Amino acid sequence: MSTAAALLAPAIARLRAAGIIDPARDARLLLAHALDLPADRLTLHLHDPLPPGAAARMDALIARRAARQPVSQIIGARLFWGRQFIVTPDVLDPRPETETLIEAALTAPFARVLDLGTGSGVILLTLLAERAQASGLGVDISPPALDVARRNAQALGLEGRAQFRLSDWFTAVEGRFDLIIANPPYIAAAEMPALAPETREWEPALALTPGGDGLGAYRIIAQGAAAFLNPGGRLLMEIGPAQGAAVAALCRAGGLAGVQVLPDMDGRDRVVAAAGAVGGRG
């Protein structure tokens, strides 16, 4: 009798040979997916007889991971801030570091949120799920990404409070907001070849790099944000760990006040926070 446990060792060996950093973790996640089980229930079923087709499904999943496709794309979901979000190759894979952005946003009240470059909608939807009276707009230049964001809003029951719109940063945005939040593309063109294959080959380049020095999106956002902030409203942007000083300077040049650089859980610069003028601007 073949069991689920018998599939693990060869899968781990195959992933290790492909250069996967944590082959045991990924093999377990993919085995749970092949068996249609929650990952935290896998251990309880390792010695059950294999269902029909499970071995073939596992083989196909391991082949995709060995080709360096991210696990989140293979299983179609990523856990972020305690919630499952749909992930496809059309959107950036949510990172744990981005939770620093959520943590900063939740330190002050907000009723209306603008999420620039919303991608999967993970940032906007997490904030709305945490603040039941808030509503927001997510904009992106990618129609397929907006489709994923709308699916996530529906899955979380937030479609009544979250709108999504095709826009190149502020071009199709109207009104003012208490909070503008963004995780824009920030990888410099020269840094792209050094990225892990999971990122460089499988995630959308549009969400990773603006080209050049990696600061192009910040220049647009920092210059335009004041005109869309309510008096005393906040701007929060995720940054690369070496970009704090440069992005903070762009915010000051854009007329924003109270500029701060906030660290992530590892102590690296991760978020630039700024505020609109008390009396409003723009």
WOPESUL-V382532 format. One line per field, one symbol per residue. ss: DSSP state (@ for helix, = for strand, . for the rest). phi: phi as a letter, one per 30 degrees, with the letter a starting at -180 (. if undefined). A space follows every 10 residues. Layout:
ss = ???
phi = ???
//
This chain:
ss = ..=.@@@@@@ @@@@@@@... ..@@@@@@@@ @@@@....@@ @@@@@...=. ...@@@@@@@ @@@@@@.... @@@@@.==== ..====.... .....@@@@@ @@@@@..... .=====.... .@@@@@@@@@ ....====== ..@@@@@@@@ @@@@@..... .=====.... ......==== ==......@@ @@@@..@@@@ ....@@@@.. .....@@@@@ @@@@@@@@== ========.. ...@@@@@@@ @@@...==== ===.....== =====..... ..
phi = .dcddddded ddddddddid dbdddddddd deddchcded cdedcdcddd deiddddded dddddddidd eddddiabdb hibdbdbbdd bddecedddd ddeddddbda cbbccdidhd iddedddddd bdcdbabcba dceddddddd dddddcicdd cccbbdachd eccbibbdbc babddbdded deddddeedd cccdeedcbc ihdicedddd dddcdedccd eidccbbdbd dccedddddd ddddidchdb ccdddciceb bccbbddedi bi
//
